[in-house]
Amino acid sequence: MKIKHTLYLMILQTLIFSHSLHPETLVLGADDNWQGTVLYNLKTSAGKGGFTDLVLNRSELASTPGTTDLLLTFNEPKQRDQSGNYAVKEHPEFSSTYFKSGGGSATFDREHRVVLEADRKGSLFSPHTNWEDFTIEFWLYPANPKEGESIIQWKGLGRKGEDIYSQSILCHFTNRRLVWSFSNIFQMPDSPESYYEISGDPILPRQWNHHMLRYDSHTGMLEYLINGQPSAIIYTTDDGNESNTVYTPRVGDEPGELVIGEGMTGFLDEFRIERMFLEDLSTKQYKLPGYGISPVLDLKFTDSRINSLTALENSRGNSAVFPYYFTTNSLLEAERIKMDFSGEETVLSADTRWKSFDNLNEESRGRYLLLAFLMYPDMKEDLSPGLSFLEVDYTPSLPPLPPAYIFAETNERGEVRVEWNPSASPDVAGYLLFFGENPGEYIYPGSPLKIEKENYTLIEGLSPFKQYFFAVKSYTDSESPRYSDFSEEISIRP
């Protein structure tokens, strides 16, 4: 019967301890919408299966001082373009659903348009401005291209002596093609009169296409590209061929307003005019990688063991996601590591302590966990990867159980012998005996006593007749020991 009772006790202790080691799961992403995750060049987007995926930001044009004359990204209404050279007098509607870059595009329904006024001296459409090299580019999504729909329209007046002449730049649809025409823009010193026209391949409806018109003032070449591919080339020279006699563009005395999207139906995005012949074609949605880093995740106890790390990703084409992790028992260190994280530069540094998800081993332990990920586009197919969630399966490294029973007695020499039952936890390396003169306050010379392996000790030098209070803690054998709660408290008078 006694044996049976002992067996039941061992089973009970085993069940209690096994339950405390039950693995737990932590998920970053999915239902928490990536709350607290620091993102660089990344944004959330609706993914498959109802997940909120992380994807790369679509590359957005930026204004470069000295070269950018006009830039409209069409993400939100603004009073001026990004270069600061033009006042926006009329806004279109904006769409956050159909866009090519950034987070929105201009929406046109034959009634809305963009009207710009050059009110800063030196801008290309300000009076008496001589142009040299230039590039005009934009993304266009026409609903159903029709005759006369205008993408760009500008009219002005110039003066030659006593004579006044008209000027115009027009980009409009004719027979489903975009036709660019320049009337009295390209001029010779002795005459302002000229007319040049260039058109490209037919434009299909309900598709995004990138349009770029660029001019080389040294050769007079005017080149029209669609999606980065040359569609037409002409020369603004006296004979229409490459030569040294080049007609150069000039805006006259009374420039009018620049109008975009007159009578058009569809979407337009990333409209830019540069004072240079652009070699770098802005046709890629994704140019830059991105990265993210989680908040500091608390696994509750020192040296908690990470069992598995999972990244649910959607790497289309040759796009890629590279997840990493970092563990420590120090909250201050975790916060510092998070603050210093700078993506690829950090994980590739010679002294990095970040490890890839597939480098998981028995040493992957710690109370505080950081998760990071690098995301790269497929530059050939222009695709972004998607990351749905990161999942951590871990076993909390719970503190050991305290001794279940503690006993004290005084021997004939006045020594106090304190004894306790060993802890039921298997990884206990020793015990700390706390004692003092007040209950719950173990402030006394020599307290606590560290006892390795044994479950008893003798204490000398205590004052006779005075009441002393005792309690015991268990601790584990590791670089960062874990300590149990206090055992029950007992007292004795020597």
Protein Blocks (a to p, Z undefined) as FASTA:
>chain_A
ZZmmmmmmmmmmmmmmmmmmpccdddeejjnooghiacehiacdddehhiacdddddddd
dddehjambdcehlaccfbdfkopaccfbdcdddfkbcfbhjbdcddehjaccddddfbg
hiakbghiacfddddddddddfbdcehiafbdcdddddehjbccddddddddeehiacdd
dehkbccfkbcbdcdddddddddehiacdddddddfknopacddeehiafbdcdddfkop
acfbdcdddddfbdcdddehihiacddehiaddfbdcfbdcfbfblbdcddddddddehi
ahiacfbdcdddddehjbccdddddddfbfklmmmmmmmpghjmlmmpmkbcbdcfklcc
fklgcjbdcddddddddfklopadddfbdcddddddddddddfbdcddddfkopacdddd
ddfbfkbgbdcddddfbehiacdehiacddehiacdcdehiaehiacddddddddddfbd
cdddddddddddZZ
